[in-house]
Amino acid sequence: MEYVQAIRGDGVMSLRIKLAELLSGNWNGPPLIDIGTTSLTGIRASALPHLRKDSSVAHPIYETLPLAPMECIRLGSDFIRTGLLFDPPVITDKPFTDAFGVQWQRDEGFLSPISHPLETAGLKDILHYPKPQWRNQVQLVEPEFRNAGILIADAPCPGLLDLSFMLRNPWRFMEDIADKNWQIATALLNWSLETILDAYNYMLSSLPEQPDIIIYNDDLGYQDGMFFSPSDFRNLVRPYMHSLLTRLRQLTPASICFHSCGAIRPILRDIAELGIELINLDTNAKGMNVMEVRRELPASIILHGSNDLCALGEAVTNKDKAGIALLITELAQSAPVIAGPLDNMSSAEEVLAAIRGAAFIRNFSSDDFEKLRHIGPVRNIIEEAIEKTFSTGLPVL
């Protein structure tokens, strides 16, 4: 079936056409919405355990749910997930070892790495460290749903820096960089680069059709700063990132959505110049105010999930008009955007807030969004959207 939803003027437009207009800079209406799909916007199994259909998870550490297309659509998403599936870690008090040889321990419901296989390794050991064999099952989208939403493929494995940290130990790898231990650092990055490409190649070659968007995750900073100086990032990490993204483009025509947590403002332009189409950032990190980030980035790059959809939904639920006005105007003025939660969701309350936020956004016309963008909050438009939102029910979780 052809799922049409976006209405502009007197016509209707498929979601893929709307995405194409967003990518070309020609879309000025309400944003597309991504809820419950990838590790960026997904739902942790612990939040809604009854939605778990089998033992597989969409992310082996976050344990997000691989929601079926109808479930994504029911939540209000314009996107549906495809990508690798993973066996969940066995829940015991003992550590478990993942496919990369990293040991993890569960603590208060969350998994943390406690042992790193190459922490004390020399160059020869790194060069000969075995790579994982990709035999994972793949979440396929049934033919009748392939036009029901935009296909977004989750990242099949951690990014360059994430993987180097996991193998070496974050502090040890940062010491390698600080001490200019280039042989070790580049050997780890090379190992990670080839492993990541193997993972994407396996995933993409297992799919019956190419996704519209692929996610690439790599956390380059923490809440208050970057893991490396901008010059170390540019001189050491970025060339590998450029090589990785160039080779990914040889595997698929899909648009690339780059995700990083942390306060990475000093290198935003360096990332933008890698030629990515979408970017997903932690706009709660230091110096990452969404409007300032918008001004820093080229207008051609779409902000994905960088406005707080859950906060917007919560403000609507509470009829907090000041909060609503602030958040919906920010969303309109930071376009081009794809609305979504700031991170994967770990409670039913967050999921409900995201659904409410999505329903609210859908009650704005293109003309309404134009006014919000150029004038700012307009009281009667916002109040009308609130009224419409409360006049229709939300899906039962």
SULQUI-V132042 format. One record per backbone hydrogen bond with DSSP energy under -1.0 kcal/mol. NH is the residue of the N-H (numbers start at 0). CO is the residue of the C=O. E is the energy in kcal/mol with one decimal. If there is no record, write none. Layout:
nh:NH co:CO e:E
nh:NH co:CO e:E
//
This chain:
nh:2 co:146 e:-1.6
nh:7 co:10 e:-1.5
nh:10 co:7 e:-2.0
nh:12 co:5 e:-2.0
nh:17 co:13 e:-2.2
nh:18 co:14 e:-2.5
nh:19 co:15 e:-2.5
nh:20 co:16 e:-2.4
nh:21 co:17 e:-2.4
nh:22 co:18 e:-2.8
nh:23 co:19 e:-1.8
nh:24 co:21 e:-1.0
nh:25 co:20 e:-2.7
nh:33 co:338 e:-3.0
nh:35 co:40 e:-2.5
nh:41 co:37 e:-1.9
nh:43 co:344 e:-3.2
nh:44 co:62 e:-3.0
nh:46 co:43 e:-1.9
nh:47 co:43 e:-1.1
nh:50 co:47 e:-2.1
nh:51 co:48 e:-1.5
nh:56 co:85 e:-2.7
nh:57 co:63 e:-3.4
nh:62 co:58 e:-1.5
nh:64 co:42 e:-2.8
nh:66 co:64 e:-1.7
nh:71 co:67 e:-2.0
nh:72 co:68 e:-2.6
nh:73 co:69 e:-2.4
nh:74 co:70 e:-1.6
nh:75 co:72 e:-1.3
nh:76 co:71 e:-2.3
nh:77 co:32 e:-3.7
nh:79 co:149 e:-2.5
nh:81 co:151 e:-1.9
nh:82 co:138 e:-1.1
nh:84 co:136 e:-2.8
nh:85 co:56 e:-2.6
nh:91 co:89 e:-1.2
nh:95 co:103 e:-2.0
nh:97 co:101 e:-2.6
nh:100 co:97 e:-1.7
nh:102 co:114 e:-2.0
nh:103 co:95 e:-3.0
nh:104 co:111 e:-2.6
nh:106 co:109 e:-3.2
nh:109 co:106 e:-1.9
nh:111 co:104 e:-2.3
nh:113 co:102 e:-2.9
nh:114 co:102 e:-1.3
nh:117 co:166 e:-2.9
nh:118 co:115 e:-1.5
nh:125 co:121 e:-2.0
nh:126 co:122 e:-2.6
nh:127 co:123 e:-1.5
nh:128 co:125 e:-1.3
nh:138 co:82 e:-3.8
nh:144 co:141 e:-2.5
nh:145 co:142 e:-1.1
nh:147 co:144 e:-2.0
nh:149 co:77 e:-2.7
nh:151 co:79 e:-2.5
nh:152 co:212 e:-3.0
nh:153 co:81 e:-2.0
nh:162 co:158 e:-2.9
nh:163 co:159 e:-1.9
nh:164 co:160 e:-2.7
nh:165 co:161 e:-2.4
nh:166 co:162 e:-2.4
nh:167 co:163 e:-2.3
nh:168 co:164 e:-2.9
nh:172 co:168 e:-2.7
nh:173 co:169 e:-2.4
nh:174 co:170 e:-2.1
nh:175 co:171 e:-2.1
nh:176 co:172 e:-2.0
nh:177 co:173 e:-2.8
nh:178 co:174 e:-3.1
nh:179 co:176 e:-1.4
nh:180 co:175 e:-3.4
nh:181 co:179 e:-2.0
nh:184 co:180 e:-2.3
nh:185 co:181 e:-3.1
nh:186 co:182 e:-1.8
nh:187 co:183 e:-2.3
nh:188 co:184 e:-2.3
nh:189 co:185 e:-2.7
nh:190 co:186 e:-2.3
nh:191 co:187 e:-2.5
nh:192 co:188 e:-2.8
nh:193 co:189 e:-2.3
nh:194 co:190 e:-2.0
nh:195 co:191 e:-2.8
nh:196 co:192 e:-2.3
nh:197 co:193 e:-2.1
nh:198 co:194 e:-2.1
nh:199 co:195 e:-2.5
nh:200 co:196 e:-2.8
nh:201 co:197 e:-2.6
nh:202 co:198 e:-2.5
nh:203 co:199 e:-3.2
nh:204 co:200 e:-2.2
nh:211 co:150 e:-1.7
nh:212 co:150 e:-1.9
nh:213 co:254 e:-2.7
nh:214 co:152 e:-2.3
nh:215 co:256 e:-2.8
nh:217 co:258 e:-2.4
nh:221 co:224 e:-2.8
nh:226 co:219 e:-1.8
nh:232 co:228 e:-2.4
nh:233 co:229 e:-2.7
nh:234 co:230 e:-2.7
nh:235 co:231 e:-2.5
nh:237 co:232 e:-3.3
nh:240 co:236 e:-2.1
nh:241 co:237 e:-3.1
nh:242 co:238 e:-2.2
nh:243 co:239 e:-2.8
nh:244 co:240 e:-2.7
nh:245 co:241 e:-2.3
nh:246 co:242 e:-2.3
nh:247 co:243 e:-2.3
nh:248 co:244 e:-1.9
nh:250 co:247 e:-1.2
nh:251 co:247 e:-1.4
nh:254 co:211 e:-2.5
nh:256 co:213 e:-2.9
nh:257 co:277 e:-2.4
nh:258 co:215 e:-3.0
nh:259 co:279 e:-1.9
nh:262 co:221 e:-2.9
nh:263 co:261 e:-1.5
nh:266 co:263 e:-1.9
nh:267 co:264 e:-1.6
nh:270 co:266 e:-2.0
nh:271 co:267 e:-2.7
nh:272 co:268 e:-2.1
nh:273 co:270 e:-2.0
nh:274 co:271 e:-1.7
nh:276 co:255 e:-1.4
nh:277 co:255 e:-2.2
nh:278 co:301 e:-2.5
nh:279 co:257 e:-3.2
nh:282 co:280 e:-1.2
nh:284 co:281 e:-1.5
nh:285 co:222 e:-3.0
nh:287 co:284 e:-1.9
nh:292 co:288 e:-2.8
nh:293 co:289 e:-2.3
nh:294 co:290 e:-1.9
nh:295 co:291 e:-1.4
nh:296 co:292 e:-1.7
nh:300 co:297 e:-1.6
nh:301 co:276 e:-2.5
nh:302 co:335 e:-2.5
nh:303 co:278 e:-3.1
nh:304 co:337 e:-2.9
nh:308 co:306 e:-1.4
nh:308 co:339 e:-1.3
nh:311 co:307 e:-2.0
nh:312 co:308 e:-2.6
nh:313 co:309 e:-2.4
nh:314 co:310 e:-2.3
nh:315 co:311 e:-2.3
nh:316 co:312 e:-2.5
nh:317 co:313 e:-2.1
nh:318 co:315 e:-1.3
nh:319 co:314 e:-2.8
nh:320 co:318 e:-1.5
nh:323 co:319 e:-2.8
nh:324 co:320 e:-2.6
nh:325 co:321 e:-2.2
nh:326 co:322 e:-2.5
nh:327 co:323 e:-2.9
nh:328 co:324 e:-1.7
nh:329 co:325 e:-2.0
nh:330 co:326 e:-2.1
nh:331 co:327 e:-2.2
nh:332 co:328 e:-2.8
nh:333 co:329 e:-1.2
nh:334 co:331 e:-1.0
nh:337 co:302 e:-2.7
nh:338 co:31 e:-2.6
nh:344 co:41 e:-3.4
nh:350 co:346 e:-1.7
nh:351 co:347 e:-2.6
nh:352 co:348 e:-2.3
nh:353 co:349 e:-2.4
nh:354 co:350 e:-2.4
nh:355 co:351 e:-2.6
nh:356 co:352 e:-2.7
nh:357 co:353 e:-2.5
nh:358 co:354 e:-2.5
nh:359 co:355 e:-2.2
nh:360 co:356 e:-2.3
nh:361 co:357 e:-2.0
nh:362 co:359 e:-1.6
nh:363 co:360 e:-1.7
nh:368 co:364 e:-2.1
nh:369 co:365 e:-2.2
nh:370 co:366 e:-2.0
nh:371 co:367 e:-2.4
nh:372 co:368 e:-2.5
nh:373 co:369 e:-2.4
nh:374 co:370 e:-3.2
nh:375 co:370 e:-1.4
nh:381 co:377 e:-2.2
nh:382 co:378 e:-2.8
nh:383 co:379 e:-2.0
nh:384 co:380 e:-1.9
nh:385 co:381 e:-2.2
nh:386 co:382 e:-2.4
nh:387 co:383 e:-2.4
nh:388 co:384 e:-2.1
nh:389 co:385 e:-2.0
//
